[in-house]
């Protein structure tokens, strides 16, 4: 007898482990980067709006409201389709090229930065603008130095086709469809 229960496939077990791992990583990384650190910088205190316009607060709220579901969706796709996590120590088994990945190669990083910059604009906090810009620079360096070479080694021509068709940071206007 194997270690699996009757009727439970290996993929179901992998998916469950991936969901749990992604949930833990979600709390450790995005929640800390886009939640705890901005809170520690601002204390969620509103400052005067940028350029004296209350409209900027609405723009910030829209950025946050766009970033959060995108972040959750990208994490879910890593677990459910990729059978892994966004964490480098537990990567996906399958290349994820659906959902927001059809528009931009790094929707998790884009969403995290959008959430942070949205909070900055909502609260009128220049410190969060600087933090968001520095975090994006860190993401960029990590993507170029580690992620892209690793994905190319792992997924070969499948990743090369994806990388050629889908931009790293600025989303496409139309969704890419893999062959």
KOLKOL-348445 format. One record per residue: residue number from 1; residue in three letters; x, y, z of N, C-alpha, C in turn. Coordinates in nm, 4 decimals, padded with zeros to 6 digits. Example, Ala and Ser with C-alpha at 12.3 -4.5 7.8 and 13.67 -1.06 7.14 Angstrom:
BEGIN
(rec 1 'ALA' (01.3190 -00.5690 00.7800) (01.2300 -00.4500 00.7800) (01.3200 -00.3300 00.7800))
(rec 2 'SER' (01.2850 -00.2250 00.7080) (01.3670 -00.1060 00.7140) (01.2900 00.0030 00.7870))
***
This chain:
BEGIN
(rec 1 'UNK' (00.0839 -00.1185 00.0000) (00.0000 00.0000 00.0000) (00.0877 00.1239 00.0000))
(rec 2 'UNK' (00.0453 00.2247 -00.0790) (00.1162 00.3514 -00.0838) (00.0734 00.4408 00.0309))
(rec 3 'UNK' (00.1345 00.5581 00.0358) (00.1030 00.6506 00.1427) (-00.0202 00.7352 00.1116))
(rec 4 'UNK' (-00.0748 00.7227 -00.0093) (-00.1929 00.8006 -00.0453) (-00.3191 00.7247 -00.0097))
(rec 5 'UNK' (-00.4224 00.8022 00.0229) (-00.5521 00.7417 00.0478) (-00.6123 00.6983 -00.0849))
(rec 6 'UNK' (-00.6951 00.5966 -00.0840) (-00.7630 00.5569 -00.2076) (-00.8460 00.6744 -00.2606))
(rec 7 'UNK' (-00.8384 00.6983 -00.3904) (-00.9169 00.8038 -00.4524) (-00.8508 00.9407 -00.4499))
(rec 8 'UNK' (-00.7363 00.9554 -00.3842) (-00.6680 01.0839 -00.3793) (-00.5481 01.0772 -00.4724))
(rec 9 'UNK' (-00.5508 01.1584 -00.5757) (-00.4426 01.1543 -00.6744) (-00.3199 01.2289 -00.6237))
(rec 10 'UNK' (-00.2073 01.1967 -00.6858) (-00.0835 01.2672 -00.6528) (-00.0939 01.4154 -00.6833))
(rec 11 'UNK' (-00.1659 01.4497 -00.7911) (-00.1835 01.5902 -00.8269) (-00.2643 01.6629 -00.7205))
(rec 12 'UNK' (-00.3659 01.5982 -00.6648) (-00.4466 01.6608 -00.5597) (-00.3618 01.6888 -00.4361))
(rec 13 'UNK' (-00.2753 01.5971 -00.4019) (-00.1858 01.6171 -00.2878) (-00.0883 01.7299 -00.3174))
(rec 14 'UNK' (-00.0298 01.7294 -00.4378) (00.0617 01.8374 -00.4764) (-00.0090 01.9724 -00.4725))
(rec 15 'UNK' (-00.1314 01.9766 -00.5216) (-00.2080 02.1015 -00.5241) (-00.2356 02.1491 -00.3814))
(rec 16 'UNK' (-00.2715 02.0590 -00.2927) (-00.2980 02.0959 -00.1531) (-00.1730 02.1525 -00.0874))
(rec 17 'UNK' (-00.0611 02.0864 -00.1082) (00.0653 02.1350 -00.0530) (00.0999 02.2713 -00.1124))
(rec 18 'UNK' (00.0782 02.2878 -00.2423) (00.1071 02.4153 -00.3086) (00.0177 02.5269 -00.2547))
(rec 19 'UNK' (-00.1096 02.4986 -00.2318) (-00.2013 02.5994 -00.1774) (-00.1563 02.6402 -00.0370))
(rec 20 'UNK' (-00.1234 02.5433 00.0460) (-00.0783 02.5753 00.1821) (00.0530 02.6533 00.1800))
(rec 21 'UNK' (00.1462 02.6109 00.0959) (00.2736 02.6815 00.0850) (00.2562 02.8228 00.0336))
(rec 22 'UNK' (00.1691 02.8404 -00.0645) (00.1427 02.9737 -00.1185) (00.0769 03.0626 -00.0142))
(rec 23 'UNK' (-00.0135 03.0064 00.0642) (-00.0796 03.0849 00.1692) (00.0222 03.1341 00.2724))
(rec 24 'UNK' (00.1126 03.0461 00.3121) (00.2167 03.0855 00.4081) (00.3063 03.1929 00.3476))
(rec 25 'UNK' (00.3485 03.1716 00.2226) (00.4354 03.2696 00.1573) (00.3630 03.4027 00.1376))
(rec 26 'UNK' (00.2317 03.3990 00.1115) (00.1525 03.5213 00.0960) (00.1613 03.6062 00.2228))
(rec 27 'UNK' (00.1485 03.5411 00.3374) (00.1557 03.6138 00.4646) (00.2974 03.6655 00.4889))
(rec 28 'UNK' (00.3965 03.5858 00.4556) (00.5352 03.6252 00.4803) (00.5794 03.7380 00.3877))
(rec 29 'UNK' (00.5513 03.7281 00.2585) (00.6068 03.8252 00.1637) (00.5110 03.9401 00.1313))
(rec 30 'UNK' (00.4079 03.9221 00.0482) (00.3253 04.0372 00.0114) (00.2588 04.1066 00.1301))
(rec 31 'UNK' (00.2090 04.0299 00.2262) (00.1435 04.0916 00.3417) (00.2416 04.1792 00.4179))
(rec 32 'UNK' (00.3657 04.1324 00.4306) (00.4670 04.2118 00.4997) (00.5071 04.3321 00.4152))
(rec 33 'UNK' (00.5388 04.3084 00.2881) (00.5870 04.4163 00.2013) (00.4813 04.5223 00.1723))
(rec 34 'UNK' (00.3563 04.4793 00.1487) (00.2520 04.5737 00.1088) (00.1534 04.6057 00.2209))
(rec 35 'UNK' (00.1723 04.5446 00.3370) (00.0824 04.5706 00.4490) (00.1552 04.6217 00.5717))
(rec 36 'UNK' (00.2365 04.5355 00.6300) (00.3021 04.5726 00.7556) (00.4015 04.6877 00.7402))
(rec 37 'UNK' (00.4833 04.6840 00.6364) (00.5825 04.7918 00.6202) (00.5137 04.9250 00.5900))
(rec 38 'UNK' (00.4190 04.9319 00.4960) (00.3492 05.0601 00.4770) (00.2806 05.1098 00.6045))
(rec 39 'UNK' (00.2222 05.0185 00.6804) (00.1598 05.0591 00.8063) (00.2641 05.1163 00.9019))
(rec 40 'UNK' (00.3820 05.0525 00.9085) (00.4857 05.1025 00.9994) (00.5380 05.2393 00.9561))
(rec 41 'UNK' (00.5340 05.2665 00.8252) (00.5788 05.3964 00.7737) (00.4738 05.5043 00.7982))
(rec 42 'UNK' (00.3462 05.4713 00.7771) (00.2405 05.5730 00.7793) (00.1512 05.5691 00.9019))
(rec 43 'UNK' (00.1428 05.4535 00.9685) (00.0447 05.4384 01.0753) (-00.0977 05.4555 01.0248))
(rec 44 'UNK' (-00.1140 05.4426 00.8927) (-00.2419 05.4611 00.8230) (-00.2996 05.6004 00.8480))
(rec 45 'UNK' (-00.2119 05.6964 00.8706) (-00.2551 05.8344 00.8902) (-00.2577 05.9085 00.7571))
(rec 46 'UNK' (-00.3719 05.9721 00.7281) (-00.3829 06.0501 00.6058) (-00.3072 06.1810 00.6227))
(rec 47 'UNK' (-00.2268 06.2116 00.5238) (-00.1587 06.3398 00.5168) (-00.2331 06.4231 00.4126))
(rec 48 'UNK' (-00.1957 06.5469 00.3963) (-00.2619 06.6246 00.2901) (-00.2456 06.5529 00.1555))
(rec 49 'UNK' (-00.3501 06.5575 00.0721) (-00.3422 06.4859 -00.0564) (-00.2349 06.5462 -00.1467))
(rec 50 'UNK' (-00.1801 06.4622 -00.2329) (-00.0807 06.5091 -00.3293) (-00.1409 06.6206 -00.4146))
(rec 51 'UNK' (-00.0602 06.7171 -00.4433) (-00.0939 06.8381 -00.5204) (-00.2266 06.9017 -00.4780))
(rec 52 'UNK' (-00.2632 06.8786 -00.3507) (-00.3820 06.9416 -00.2954) (-00.5144 06.8935 -00.3528))
(rec 53 'UNK' (-00.5150 06.7817 -00.4225) (-00.6373 06.7313 -00.4853) (-00.6871 06.6045 -00.4159))
(rec 54 'UNK' (-00.8081 06.6110 -00.3633) (-00.8688 06.4920 -00.3026) (-00.8844 06.3796 -00.4044))
(rec 55 'UNK' (-00.8943 06.4142 -00.5327) (-00.9061 06.3142 -00.6389) (-00.7910 06.2138 -00.6348))
(rec 56 'UNK' (-00.6738 06.2584 -00.5917) (-00.5599 06.1662 -00.5865) (-00.5873 06.0513 -00.4902))
(rec 57 'UNK' (-00.6641 06.0763 -00.3871) (-00.6975 05.9676 -00.2931) (-00.7780 05.8588 -00.3643))
(rec 58 'UNK' (-00.8696 05.8975 -00.4516) (-00.9481 05.8009 -00.5278) (-00.8591 05.7195 -00.6206))
(rec 59 'UNK' (-00.7626 05.7869 -00.6807) (-00.6685 05.7164 -00.7691) (-00.5914 05.6123 -00.6880))
(rec 60 'UNK' (-00.5470 05.6497 -00.5694) (-00.4773 05.5549 -00.4817) (-00.5648 05.4364 -00.4452))
(rec 61 'UNK' (-00.6906 05.4632 -00.4118) (-00.7826 05.3546 -00.3760) (-00.8039 05.2608 -00.4944))
(rec 62 'UNK' (-00.8153 05.3162 -00.6135) (-00.8321 05.2327 -00.7332) (-00.7093 05.1452 -00.7552))
(rec 63 'UNK' (-00.5897 05.2005 -00.7336) (-00.4670 05.1214 -00.7489) (-00.4654 05.0043 -00.6513))
(rec 64 'UNK' (-00.5066 05.0292 -00.5278) (-00.5108 04.9226 -00.4268) (-00.6152 04.8179 -00.4671))
(rec 65 'UNK' (-00.7340 04.8660 -00.5046) (-00.8420 04.7746 -00.5410) (-00.8112 04.6941 -00.6665))
(rec 66 'UNK' (-00.7268 04.7450 -00.7536) (-00.6835 04.6683 -00.8708) (-00.5725 04.5704 -00.8339))
(rec 67 'UNK' (-00.4850 04.6109 -00.7433) (-00.3704 04.5272 -00.7076) (-00.4051 04.4054 -00.6244))
(rec 68 'UNK' (-00.4949 04.4204 -00.5282) (-00.5240 04.3091 -00.4358) (-00.5813 04.1870 -00.5079))
(rec 69 'UNK' (-00.6876 04.2002 -00.5888) (-00.7379 04.0789 -00.6559) (-00.6372 04.0205 -00.7548))
(rec 70 'UNK' (-00.5590 04.1066 -00.8198) (-00.4563 04.0566 -00.9111) (-00.3517 03.9749 -00.8378))
(rec 71 'UNK' (-00.3137 04.0210 -00.7201) (-00.2165 03.9497 -00.6375) (-00.2718 03.8145 -00.5932))
(rec 72 'UNK' (-00.3932 03.8142 -00.5449) (-00.4556 03.6892 -00.4991) (-00.4707 03.5912 -00.6153))
(rec 73 'UNK' (-00.5148 03.6414 -00.7313) (-00.5318 03.5547 -00.8482) (-00.3986 03.4927 -00.8912))
(rec 74 'UNK' (-00.2932 03.5740 -00.8957) (-00.1623 03.5224 -00.9382) (-00.1118 03.4160 -00.8405))
(rec 75 'UNK' (-00.1292 03.4380 -00.7108) (-00.0892 03.3375 -00.6121) (-00.1690 03.2092 -00.6318))
(rec 76 'UNK' (-00.2991 03.2223 -00.6537) (-00.3839 03.1040 -00.6733) (-00.3395 03.0252 -00.7965))
(rec 77 'UNK' (-00.3060 03.0942 -00.9034) (-00.2614 03.0263 -01.0257) (-00.1302 02.9513 -01.0020))
(rec 78 'UNK' (-00.0397 03.0101 -00.9257) (00.0850 02.9407 -00.8946) (00.0551 02.8077 -00.8262))
(rec 79 'UNK' (-00.0370 02.8100 -00.7305) (-00.0678 02.6884 -00.6551) (-00.1492 02.5895 -00.7375))
(rec 80 'UNK' (-00.2574 02.6353 -00.7982) (-00.3517 02.5451 -00.8622) (-00.3077 02.4973 -00.9999))
(rec 81 'UNK' (-00.2444 02.5835 -01.0778) (-00.1992 02.5447 -01.2115) (-00.0511 02.5095 -01.2133))
(rec 82 'UNK' (00.0277 02.5882 -01.1421) (00.1715 02.5651 -01.1425) (00.2162 02.4552 -01.0474))
(rec 83 'UNK' (00.1276 02.4183 -00.9536) (00.1575 02.3169 -00.8516) (00.2844 02.3528 -00.7735))
(rec 84 'UNK' (00.2920 02.4788 -00.7341) (00.4046 02.5269 -00.6553) (00.3683 02.6595 -00.5930))
(rec 85 'UNK' (00.4689 02.7330 -00.5537) (00.4477 02.8615 -00.4878) (00.5335 02.9680 -00.5568))
(rec 86 'UNK' (00.5081 03.0948 -00.5280) (00.5972 03.2002 -00.5772) (00.7329 03.2021 -00.5061))
(rec 87 'UNK' (00.7457 03.1300 -00.3972) (00.8711 03.1281 -00.3217) (00.9778 03.0500 -00.3986))
(rec 88 'UNK' (01.0971 03.1047 -00.4115) (01.2037 03.0332 -00.4839) (01.2367 02.8957 -00.4252))
(rec 89 'UNK' (01.2101 02.8753 -00.2968) (01.2424 02.7451 -00.2371) (01.1396 02.6376 -00.2692))
(rec 90 'UNK' (01.0226 02.6770 -00.3234) (00.9191 02.5804 -00.3611) (00.8554 02.6238 -00.4927))
(rec 91 'UNK' (00.9328 02.6238 -00.6025) (00.8831 02.6765 -00.7305) (00.7770 02.5865 -00.7929))
(rec 92 'UNK' (00.7138 02.6409 -00.8955) (00.6091 02.5658 -00.9654) (00.6695 02.4527 -01.0485))
(rec 93 'UNK' (00.5870 02.3519 -01.0727) (00.6252 02.2405 -01.1611) (00.5874 02.2728 -01.3049))
(rec 94 'UNK' (00.4872 02.3598 -01.3210) (00.4374 02.3981 -01.4534) (00.4527 02.5489 -01.4696))
(rec 95 'UNK' (00.4861 02.5928 -01.5892) (00.4936 02.7351 -01.6193) (00.3513 02.7909 -01.6244))
(rec 96 'UNK' (00.3267 02.8972 -01.5491) (00.1947 02.9584 -01.5441) (00.1887 03.0710 -01.6474))
(rec 97 'UNK' (00.0988 03.0568 -01.7447) (00.0857 03.1561 -01.8527) (-00.0616 03.1909 -01.8777))
(rec 98 'UNK' (-00.1437 03.1833 -01.7735) (-00.2853 03.2158 -01.7856) (-00.3173 03.3353 -01.6958))
(rec 99 'UNK' (-00.4406 03.3809 -01.7011) (-00.4824 03.4932 -01.6174) (-00.4028 03.6184 -01.6503))
(rec 100 'UNK' (-00.3600 03.6889 -01.5490) (-00.2831 03.8120 -01.5700) (-00.1480 03.7853 -01.6349))
(rec 101 'UNK' (-00.1000 03.6627 -01.6261) (00.0275 03.6281 -01.6907) (00.0169 03.6374 -01.8429))
(rec 102 'UNK' (-00.1020 03.6421 -01.8971) (-00.1192 03.6612 -02.0416) (-00.0906 03.8057 -02.0817))
(rec 103 'UNK' (-00.0857 03.8953 -01.9828) (-00.0643 04.0379 -02.0083) (00.0737 04.0869 -01.9653))
(rec 104 'UNK' (00.1235 04.0341 -01.8546) (00.2510 04.0796 -01.7988) (00.3187 03.9614 -01.7300))
(rec 105 'UNK' (00.4516 03.9521 -01.7453) (00.5227 03.8349 -01.6920) (00.5305 03.8326 -01.5393))
(rec 106 'UNK' (00.5181 03.9462 -01.4755) (00.5391 03.9530 -01.3307) (00.4223 04.0193 -01.2581))
(rec 107 'UNK' (00.3018 03.9626 -01.2694) (00.1861 04.0295 -01.2087) (00.1921 04.0380 -01.0564))
(rec 108 'UNK' (00.2613 03.9466 -00.9919) (00.2707 03.9550 -00.8458) (00.3493 04.0789 -00.8067))
(rec 109 'UNK' (00.4638 04.0994 -00.8681) (00.5445 04.2173 -00.8357) (00.4721 04.3451 -00.8752))
(rec 110 'UNK' (00.4075 04.3456 -00.9912) (00.3332 04.4633 -01.0353) (00.2215 04.4934 -00.9351))
(rec 111 'UNK' (00.1505 04.3917 -00.8901) (00.0409 04.4117 -00.7948) (00.0921 04.4641 -00.6613))
(rec 112 'UNK' (00.1999 04.4077 -00.6106) (00.2544 04.4531 -00.4820) (00.2949 04.6003 -00.4909))
(rec 113 'UNK' (00.3638 04.6371 -00.5977) (00.4054 04.7764 -00.6141) (00.2834 04.8665 -00.6326))
(rec 114 'UNK' (00.1824 04.8214 -00.7071) (00.0599 04.9011 -00.7243) (-00.0098 04.9234 -00.5907))
(rec 115 'UNK' (-00.0136 04.8219 -00.5072) (-00.0769 04.8345 -00.3751) (00.0001 04.9358 -00.2902))
(rec 116 'UNK' (00.1315 04.9271 -00.2906) (00.2133 05.0200 -00.2115) (00.1997 05.1625 -00.2638))
(rec 117 'UNK' (00.2128 05.1803 -00.3943) (00.2004 05.3145 -00.4506) (00.0577 05.3674 -00.4343))
(rec 118 'UNK' (-00.0397 05.2786 -00.4417) (-00.1779 05.3187 -00.4162) (-00.1958 05.3704 -00.2746))
(rec 119 'UNK' (-00.1339 05.3024 -00.1779) (-00.1399 05.3499 -00.0399) (-00.0704 05.4854 -00.0266))
(rec 120 'UNK' (00.0421 05.5002 -00.0958) (00.1152 05.6274 -00.0917) (00.0280 05.7404 -00.1425))
(rec 121 'UNK' (-00.0393 05.7186 -00.2554) (-00.1238 05.8218 -00.3155) (-00.2480 05.8456 -00.2281))
(rec 122 'UNK' (-00.3079 05.7385 -00.1783) (-00.4254 05.7514 -00.0917) (-00.3934 05.8337 00.0329))
(rec 123 'UNK' (-00.2789 05.8054 00.0932) (-00.2433 05.8713 00.2198) (-00.1589 05.9960 00.2023))
(rec 124 'UNK' (-00.1167 06.0249 00.0794) (-00.0341 06.1427 00.0559) (00.1027 06.1319 00.1202))
(rec 125 'UNK' (00.1649 06.0139 00.1077) (00.2911 05.9880 00.1770) (00.4061 05.9662 00.0793))
(rec 126 'UNK' (00.4984 06.0609 00.0753) (00.6130 06.0513 -00.0156) (00.7082 05.9382 00.0247))
(rec 127 'UNK' (00.7148 05.9070 00.1531) (00.8009 05.7969 00.1976) (00.7615 05.6648 00.1344))
(rec 128 'UNK' (00.6309 05.6436 00.1192) (00.5853 05.5200 00.0543) (00.6133 05.5211 -00.0953))
(rec 129 'UNK' (00.6145 05.6383 -00.1555) (00.6520 05.6464 -00.2979) (00.7966 05.5994 -00.3130))
(rec 130 'UNK' (00.8838 05.6488 -00.2271) (01.0252 05.6091 -00.2325) (01.0387 05.4598 -00.2040))
(rec 131 'UNK' (00.9692 05.4116 -00.1020) (00.9731 05.2690 -00.0680) (00.9257 05.1841 -00.1862))
(rec 132 'UNK' (00.8140 05.2217 -00.2485) (00.7620 05.1470 -00.3632) (00.8608 05.1447 -00.4787))
(rec 133 'UNK' (00.9253 05.2578 -00.5049) (01.0233 05.2644 -00.6140) (01.1450 05.1769 -00.5838))
(rec 134 'UNK' (01.1926 05.1816 -00.4611) (01.3088 05.0985 -00.4233) (01.2727 04.9500 -00.4257))
(rec 135 'UNK' (01.1525 04.9174 -00.3825) (01.1098 04.7773 -00.3856) (01.1002 04.7280 -00.5299))
(rec 136 'UNK' (01.0426 04.8117 -00.6184) (01.0362 04.7726 -00.7592) (01.1775 04.7492 -00.8139))
(rec 137 'UNK' (01.2721 04.8363 -00.7804) (01.4103 04.8172 -00.8264) (01.4655 04.6843 -00.7763))
(rec 138 'UNK' (01.4394 04.6518 -00.6508) (01.4819 04.5217 -00.5975) (01.4171 04.4070 -00.6723))
(rec 139 'UNK' (01.2872 04.4179 -00.7003) (01.2183 04.3147 -00.7785) (01.2828 04.3006 -00.9163))
(rec 140 'UNK' (01.3098 04.4126 -00.9794) (01.3689 04.4101 -01.1137) (01.5036 04.3374 -01.1133))
(rec 141 'UNK' (01.5880 04.3724 -01.0194) (01.7196 04.3080 -01.0117) (01.7060 04.1584 -00.9861))
(rec 142 'UNK' (01.6138 04.1192 -00.8989) (01.5911 03.9783 -00.8690) (01.5407 03.9039 -00.9921))
(rec 143 'UNK' (01.4468 03.9647 -01.0642) (01.3908 03.9020 -01.1845) (01.4997 03.8807 -01.2894))
(rec 144 'UNK' (01.5791 03.9839 -01.3137) (01.6814 03.9766 -01.4184) (01.7955 03.8823 -01.3785))
(rec 145 'UNK' (01.8394 03.8892 -01.2548) (01.9560 03.8111 -01.2119) (01.9225 03.6657 -01.1773))
(rec 146 'UNK' (01.8027 03.6398 -01.1260) (01.7719 03.5048 -01.0787) (01.6526 03.4409 -01.1500))
(rec 147 'UNK' (01.5372 03.5069 -01.1448) (01.4148 03.4424 -01.1926) (01.4183 03.4056 -01.3405))
(rec 148 'UNK' (01.4505 03.5023 -01.4248) (01.4471 03.4731 -01.5680) (01.5472 03.3650 -01.6086))
(rec 149 'UNK' (01.6723 03.3697 -01.5616) (01.7637 03.2599 -01.5973) (01.7156 03.1238 -01.5445))
(rec 150 'UNK' (01.6573 03.1239 -01.4244) (01.6077 02.9984 -01.3668) (01.4903 02.9443 -01.4474))
(rec 151 'UNK' (01.3977 03.0310 -01.4850) (01.2830 02.9874 -01.5649) (01.3262 02.9383 -01.7025))
(rec 152 'UNK' (01.4263 03.0028 -01.7599) (01.4762 02.9588 -01.8903) (01.5392 02.8197 -01.8808))
(rec 153 'UNK' (01.6165 02.7958 -01.7756) (01.6763 02.6624 -01.7564) (01.5689 02.5568 -01.7295))
(rec 154 'UNK' (01.4684 02.5943 -01.6519) (01.3658 02.4986 -01.6108) (01.2663 02.4668 -01.7226))
(rec 155 'UNK' (01.2193 02.5693 -01.7934) (01.1106 02.5503 -01.8891) (01.1518 02.5676 -02.0348))
(rec 156 'UNK' (01.2763 02.6053 -02.0603) (01.3313 02.6103 -02.1959) (01.2510 02.6910 -02.2949))
(rec 157 'UNK' (01.2189 02.6284 -02.4088) (01.1522 02.6991 -02.5187) (01.0128 02.7473 -02.4794))
(rec 158 'UNK' (00.9471 02.6783 -02.3885) (00.8143 02.7228 -02.3425) (00.8260 02.8606 -02.2763))
(rec 159 'UNK' (00.9276 02.8773 -02.1908) (00.9475 03.0069 -02.1267) (00.9965 03.1101 -02.2273))
(rec 160 'UNK' (01.0815 03.0697 -02.3194) (01.1335 03.1641 -02.4195) (01.0205 03.2225 -02.5032))
(rec 161 'UNK' (00.9238 03.1409 -02.5430) (00.8087 03.1902 -02.6198) (00.7273 03.2883 -02.5345))
(rec 162 'UNK' (00.7076 03.2552 -02.4087) (00.6347 03.3423 -02.3155) (00.7093 03.4739 -02.2979))
(rec 163 'UNK' (00.8389 03.4661 -02.2716) (00.9198 03.5857 -02.2485) (00.9230 03.6759 -02.3721))
(rec 164 'UNK' (00.9273 03.6177 -02.4889) (00.9296 03.6954 -02.6124) (00.7974 03.7689 -02.6346))
(rec 165 'UNK' (00.6864 03.7066 -02.5979) (00.5541 03.7617 -02.6278) (00.4960 03.8513 -02.5188))
(rec 166 'UNK' (00.5378 03.8315 -02.3946) (00.4743 03.9021 -02.2830) (00.5771 03.9926 -02.2150))
(rec 167 'UNK' (00.5454 04.1222 -02.2004) (00.6398 04.2155 -02.1395) (00.6634 04.1878 -01.9907))
(rec 168 'UNK' (00.7802 04.2282 -01.9449) (00.8200 04.2064 -01.8060) (00.7366 04.2909 -01.7093))
(rec 169 'UNK' (00.7169 04.4213 -01.7367) (00.6549 04.5125 -01.6400) (00.5316 04.5856 -01.6907))
(rec 170 'UNK' (00.5322 04.6302 -01.8138) (00.4192 04.7082 -01.8673) (00.3264 04.6117 -01.9402))
(rec 171 'UNK' (00.2022 04.5958 -01.8921) (00.1131 04.4950 -01.9516) (00.0815 04.5189 -02.0994))
(rec 172 'UNK' (00.0628 04.4082 -02.1699) (00.0142 04.4105 -02.3075) (-00.1291 04.4624 -02.3069))
(rec 173 'UNK' (-00.1720 04.5122 -02.4212) (-00.3114 04.5567 -02.4326) (-00.4061 04.4398 -02.4605))
(rec 174 'UNK' (-00.3537 04.3367 -02.5261) (-00.4358 04.2195 -02.5575) (-00.3717 04.0964 -02.4938))
(rec 175 'UNK' (-00.4519 03.9998 -02.4555) (-00.3953 03.8814 -02.3909) (-00.3145 03.7943 -02.4877))
(rec 176 'UNK' (-00.2027 03.7428 -02.4386) (-00.1225 03.6489 -02.5169) (-00.1820 03.5110 -02.5019))
(rec 177 'UNK' (-00.1789 03.4361 -02.6076) (-00.2272 03.2982 -02.6039) (-00.1128 03.2074 -02.6440))
(rec 178 'UNK' (-00.0768 03.1147 -02.5559) (00.0302 03.0214 -02.5880) (-00.0180 02.9242 -02.6941))
(rec 179 'UNK' (00.0771 02.8724 -02.7720) (00.0421 02.7822 -02.8821) (00.0140 02.6443 -02.8315))
***
